[in-house]
Amino acid sequence: MDKNNPSSGYEFLNHPADVWVHAWGKTLEEAIENCVYSLMETMFEGNIIENKITRDLIIEENTKGSLLVAFLSEFLYIFDTEYLIFNHVKIDPIVKNSSGKLEIHAICQGEVFDPLKHIPDIEVKAITYSYLEIKEEKKRTAIKIVYDI
């Protein structure tokens, strides 16, 4: 994510108990990429994740909201089971697959969590549907989502 690019990014909104994120981009895919970056920033201090491991992710769901929640939840699962954290995500255009479901394919780069290098911050328990909002316009998509901590 280029923090100097106002057409793409994310910010943290005020929430009394959890982490509420507003992410945006020129496309739905770019906005979702920024959700991933906000999730990693929530979970880890600093930005010292290197591109040592590449992982392909493919998720399919019935709606854009469920696709987003499932996709972000996969990052929590991968961290919990394989200790992998990511700093680069590139999402291909979301398509409707042969079974009629929406499919997201992403190539993700990162590395294995190292407690001597990476500083844990907030433990995210789940990605929620609470306050979930996806607004698509011609040249901009905005997402609001809550991470349960």
C-alpha positions as a Markdown table, in Angstrom:
| # | Residue | x | y | z |
|---|---|---|---|---|
| 1 | Met | 0.0 | 0.0 | 0.0 |
| 2 | Asp | 1.3 | 3.5 | -0.9 |
| 3 | Lys | 0.4 | 5.7 | 2.1 |
| 4 | Asn | 0.9 | 8.8 | -0.1 |
| 5 | Asn | -1.8 | 7.7 | -2.5 |
| 6 | Pro | -5.2 | 9.1 | -1.4 |
| 7 | Ser | -7.1 | 6.9 | -3.9 |
| 8 | Ser | -6.0 | 3.8 | -2.0 |
| 9 | Gly | -5.6 | 3.2 | 1.7 |
| 10 | Tyr | -7.1 | 2.5 | 5.1 |
| 11 | Glu | -7.8 | 4.2 | 8.4 |
| 12 | Phe | -8.9 | 3.1 | 11.8 |
| 13 | Leu | -12.2 | 4.4 | 13.0 |
| 14 | Asn | -13.3 | 4.9 | 16.7 |
| 15 | His | -15.1 | 1.8 | 18.1 |
| 16 | Pro | -15.7 | 1.2 | 21.8 |
| 17 | Ala | -14.5 | -2.4 | 22.0 |
| 18 | Asp | -13.1 | -3.7 | 18.7 |
| 19 | Val | -11.1 | -2.5 | 15.7 |
| 20 | Trp | -13.2 | -0.7 | 13.1 |
| 21 | Val | -11.5 | -0.2 | 9.7 |
| 22 | His | -12.4 | 1.9 | 6.7 |
| 23 | Ala | -10.4 | 0.7 | 3.6 |
| 24 | Trp | -10.7 | 2.0 | 0.1 |
| 25 | Gly | -9.3 | 1.6 | -3.4 |
| 26 | Lys | -10.0 | 2.2 | -7.1 |
| 27 | Thr | -11.5 | -1.3 | -7.2 |
| 28 | Leu | -13.1 | -3.8 | -4.9 |
| 29 | Glu | -9.9 | -5.9 | -5.1 |
| 30 | Glu | -7.7 | -3.0 | -4.1 |
| 31 | Ala | -10.0 | -2.1 | -1.2 |
| 32 | Ile | -9.8 | -5.8 | 0.0 |
| 33 | Glu | -6.0 | -5.7 | -0.2 |
| 34 | Asn | -6.0 | -2.7 | 2.1 |
| 35 | Cys | -8.2 | -4.6 | 4.5 |
| 36 | Val | -5.5 | -7.2 | 4.7 |
| 37 | Tyr | -2.9 | -4.6 | 5.3 |
| 38 | Ser | -5.0 | -3.1 | 8.1 |
| 39 | Leu | -5.4 | -6.5 | 9.6 |
| 40 | Met | -1.6 | -7.1 | 9.7 |
| 41 | Glu | -1.1 | -3.6 | 11.2 |
| 42 | Thr | -3.6 | -4.4 | 13.9 |
| 43 | Met | -1.9 | -7.7 | 14.7 |
| 44 | Phe | 1.8 | -6.6 | 14.5 |
| 45 | Glu | 3.7 | -3.4 | 15.3 |
| 46 | Gly | 6.0 | -2.0 | 12.6 |
| 47 | Asn | 6.3 | -3.0 | 9.0 |
| 48 | Ile | 9.2 | -5.4 | 8.9 |
| 49 | Ile | 7.7 | -8.4 | 7.3 |
| 50 | Glu | 9.8 | -9.7 | 4.4 |
| 51 | Asn | 8.8 | -11.4 | 1.2 |
| 52 | Lys | 10.2 | -14.9 | 1.9 |
| 53 | Ile | 7.2 | -17.1 | 1.3 |
| 54 | Thr | 4.6 | -16.9 | -1.4 |
| 55 | Arg | 1.1 | -18.3 | -0.9 |
| 56 | Asp | -1.8 | -18.7 | -3.3 |
| 57 | Leu | -5.2 | -18.2 | -1.7 |
| 58 | Ile | -8.5 | -19.1 | -3.4 |
| 59 | Ile | -11.8 | -18.5 | -1.5 |
| 60 | Glu | -15.3 | -18.8 | -2.8 |
| 61 | Glu | -18.6 | -17.5 | -1.3 |
| 62 | Asn | -22.1 | -16.5 | -2.3 |
| 63 | Thr | -21.9 | -12.8 | -1.6 |
| 64 | Lys | -19.2 | -10.0 | -1.6 |
| 65 | Gly | -19.7 | -9.6 | 2.2 |
| 66 | Ser | -19.2 | -13.3 | 3.0 |
| 67 | Leu | -16.3 | -13.5 | 0.5 |
| 68 | Leu | -14.6 | -10.6 | 2.3 |
| 69 | Val | -15.1 | -12.1 | 5.8 |
| 70 | Ala | -14.0 | -15.5 | 4.7 |
| 71 | Phe | -10.9 | -14.1 | 2.9 |
| 72 | Leu | -9.8 | -12.1 | 5.9 |
| 73 | Ser | -10.6 | -15.0 | 8.3 |
| 74 | Glu | -8.2 | -17.1 | 6.2 |
| 75 | Phe | -5.3 | -14.9 | 7.2 |
| 76 | Leu | -6.2 | -15.5 | 10.9 |
| 77 | Tyr | -6.4 | -19.2 | 10.3 |
| 78 | Ile | -3.0 | -19.3 | 8.5 |
| 79 | Phe | -1.4 | -17.3 | 11.3 |
| 80 | Asp | -2.9 | -19.6 | 14.0 |
| 81 | Thr | -1.9 | -22.8 | 12.2 |
| 82 | Glu | 1.3 | -21.9 | 10.3 |
| 83 | Tyr | 2.5 | -18.7 | 11.9 |
| 84 | Leu | 2.6 | -16.9 | 8.6 |
| 85 | Ile | 2.2 | -13.2 | 8.3 |
| 86 | Phe | 2.0 | -11.2 | 5.1 |
| 87 | Asn | 3.0 | -7.7 | 3.8 |
| 88 | His | 2.1 | -8.0 | 0.2 |
| 89 | Val | -1.2 | -9.1 | -1.3 |
| 90 | Lys | -2.2 | -9.0 | -5.0 |
| 91 | Ile | -5.8 | -10.0 | -5.8 |
| 92 | Asp | -6.9 | -11.0 | -9.3 |
| 93 | Pro | -10.3 | -9.7 | -10.5 |
| 94 | Ile | -13.0 | -11.4 | -8.5 |
| 95 | Val | -15.0 | -13.7 | -10.8 |
| 96 | Lys | -18.2 | -15.8 | -10.7 |
| 97 | Asn | -17.0 | -19.4 | -11.0 |
| 98 | Ser | -18.6 | -22.4 | -12.7 |
| 99 | Ser | -20.6 | -23.2 | -9.6 |
| 100 | Gly | -22.1 | -19.7 | -9.5 |
| 101 | Lys | -20.1 | -18.5 | -6.5 |
| 102 | Leu | -17.9 | -15.4 | -6.2 |
| 103 | Glu | -14.2 | -16.4 | -6.2 |
| 104 | Ile | -11.2 | -14.5 | -5.0 |
| 105 | His | -7.7 | -15.5 | -5.9 |
| 106 | Ala | -4.7 | -13.8 | -4.3 |
| 107 | Ile | -1.0 | -14.2 | -4.3 |
| 108 | Cys | 0.3 | -13.3 | -0.9 |
| 109 | Gln | 3.9 | -12.8 | 0.2 |
| 110 | Gly | 5.3 | -12.7 | 3.7 |
| 111 | Glu | 7.2 | -14.8 | 6.2 |
| 112 | Val | 7.0 | -17.0 | 9.3 |
| 113 | Phe | 6.3 | -15.0 | 12.4 |
| 114 | Asp | 9.6 | -14.5 | 14.4 |
| 115 | Pro | 9.0 | -13.3 | 18.0 |
| 116 | Leu | 12.5 | -11.8 | 18.0 |
| 117 | Lys | 11.7 | -9.7 | 14.9 |
| 118 | His | 8.0 | -9.1 | 14.8 |
| 119 | Ile | 6.2 | -7.4 | 17.7 |
| 120 | Pro | 2.7 | -8.7 | 18.4 |
| 121 | Asp | 0.1 | -6.0 | 19.0 |
| 122 | Ile | -3.6 | -6.7 | 19.2 |
| 123 | Glu | -4.9 | -10.3 | 19.1 |
| 124 | Val | -7.7 | -10.4 | 16.5 |
| 125 | Lys | -10.2 | -13.2 | 17.4 |
| 126 | Ala | -12.4 | -13.0 | 14.4 |
| 127 | Ile | -13.6 | -11.0 | 11.4 |
| 128 | Thr | -17.2 | -9.9 | 11.9 |
| 129 | Tyr | -20.2 | -8.9 | 9.9 |
| 130 | Ser | -20.9 | -6.2 | 12.4 |
| 131 | Tyr | -21.0 | -2.8 | 10.7 |
| 132 | Leu | -19.9 | -4.5 | 7.4 |
| 133 | Glu | -20.4 | -2.1 | 4.5 |
| 134 | Ile | -19.1 | -2.4 | 0.9 |
| 135 | Lys | -19.8 | 0.7 | -1.2 |
| 136 | Glu | -18.9 | 0.3 | -4.9 |
| 137 | Glu | -18.8 | 3.4 | -7.1 |
| 138 | Lys | -17.4 | 3.8 | -10.6 |
| 139 | Lys | -13.8 | 4.6 | -9.7 |
| 140 | Arg | -13.8 | 3.9 | -5.9 |
| 141 | Thr | -14.8 | 1.1 | -3.5 |
| 142 | Ala | -15.0 | 1.7 | 0.2 |
| 143 | Ile | -15.2 | -1.0 | 2.8 |
| 144 | Lys | -16.0 | -0.7 | 6.5 |
| 145 | Ile | -15.4 | -3.8 | 8.7 |
| 146 | Val | -14.9 | -4.7 | 12.3 |
| 147 | Tyr | -12.2 | -7.0 | 13.7 |
| 148 | Asp | -13.2 | -8.7 | 17.0 |
| 149 | Ile | -10.5 | -8.3 | 19.6 |
